[in-house]
Every structure is written in structure tokens, then in C-alpha cells.
Amino acid sequence: MRIIRVNHLNTPRWAVLRDDDQYNIMFGDIYRLPADVDARPHRLDPAKMLPPVLPGKILAVGLNYKDHIKEMGHEEPTDPVLFLKPPSSLVGPGAAILMPPQSERVDHEAELAVVVKKKLRNATVEEAQAAIWGFTCLNDVTARDLQKKDGQWTRAKGFDTFCPIGPWIDTDYKEADQAILCRVNGEVRQKSTIGQRVWNSAQLLAFASSVMTLDPGDVLSTGTPGGIGPLQPNDQVEVEIEGLGSLRNTALKA
């Protein structure tokens, strides 16, 4: 099932996306599947798609792909490196990434993100796996120069529009060793497979739940592969994950 959020009759609504590019409105508890769905189909306008989830918090993981660890000159961490992006950084498919005047280098970071469907606290890996609602694409946009200047990551990763996500949540997606790519203006910048991660999604969720309670709708982004690089104004950036979908956004000066 592919779950989207869409501006339906000027009201944000969750919906199930059909194979014929139409959607059916969801109602009730959207994290309980199978969900209650209106039988009436509606034609999808991609310009009206919104971020497919409204998380209370967005966790992300640094240094989780072996090639990225190497390019950054770090040792493989013994525990996952967690950080937070504010919900105010969230934007959906097709939205602009606004490059702030404070930064001279804004980078793309293609990532696979997981969304939880029920509360997790001190979960086992098996419990974490059972709590996965679905997967989506995410771009962990980063002001690289500010990250180095500050010595920590909050400002560099927290600007408004620095967390494009979507285009949908796929509740049937099964992670294995699928390809993950980032293209800028059609040129491949990042290319790897999610099997190159040090920790998989369930392992990361279990670890994160030992630190903080995870609630339904929370997002955990599972790291970026090697090949990170800068964006320029008017660049078209695309995160593609094999079998999951593609997330496209445009970089613009703020």
C-alpha cells in the first residue's frame, strides 16, 4: 500500500494511492492497517502532494554507510550516531529546498527513511521490526560548511526545507540490498545499495528506542551513502530507491 498526503479540496488528507494515479481518502486510525478507506477514487494532481507523514520527531543517523564513513575520514562507529532534524524542516515532493544565506555549501544526502506505527521504548530488534509502518525516500539536506564550523549538526541540518520526504509511504516495502541513488540535473552523484549500511532499520529503531520513546508517525532516516556533494541554485535533485520511488525537489536561493 502506498500512502500519501494530499491537498484534497483545500484540506490536507491522507490517502491510498492506486496504480491508475488515482487515490482513495483514508480515515480513522491511519497507522492501523488495513485502514478505513473511502471507495470513491479521485484523480491525483502531483502538485498537490504533501509530505506523506507528520512526525513528532525526525531522527537521522550519521556514518551508517561504509563508503560514506570512508569518504568522511572516520572510523566505523561502535554505536549508531543519532541526531535530530526539526519537524519544521519537512517539505514534500516537488517543494523547493531553500538555500540559506548563512551557508556557502548546501549538500544533498540521499537516504532511506522508516516510519513507525506504534510506540516503542526499549524495544528489541524483533519488536522494532513489527512496529515499522512503512518506508519512504528522504533527502537529509546539510549546510556542510556550518556543520564543520559549529562542531555539531543542529544548525547545519535544521533549516526550514532541509528535510524533503516522500513521495509516499510504502507499507509493503521489504528492505534487502536495493539500489539507492541521488541525481542532480540527471547526473548520478550517489550510488550504492542499502545493504552497505552498518545497521538496518530495525536495529536502528531498537537502538533509538533505548534513548527516547518513539511515537506513531515518527521518522528515522537511516544514513547516506558516499558521494555527497554541493547543490547550486536551480539544481534539480532526485533521491531514488529501487522498488520504492523517487523524490524530486529543486534547490533555490532563500
DAJO-V47215 format. One record per helix or strand of 3 or more residues. SS is the DSSP state (H for helix, E for strand). FROM is the first residue (numbers start at 1). LEN is the number of residues. If there is no record, write none. Layout:
# DAJO-V47215
ss->SS from->FROM len->LEN
ss->SS from->FROM len->LEN
This chain:
# DAJO-V47215
ss->E from->2 len->7
ss->E from->11 len->7
ss->E from->22 len->6
ss->H from->46 len->3
ss->E from->58 len->5
ss->H from->66 len->6
ss->E from->81 len->5
ss->H from->87 len->3
ss->E from->96 len->4
ss->E from->106 len->3
ss->E from->110 len->7
ss->H from->125 len->6
ss->E from->132 len->9
ss->H from->144 len->7
ss->H from->154 len->5
ss->E from->163 len->8
ss->E from->179 len->6
ss->E from->187 len->7
ss->H from->194 len->3
ss->H from->201 len->9
ss->E from->219 len->6
ss->E from->236 len->6
ss->E from->245 len->9
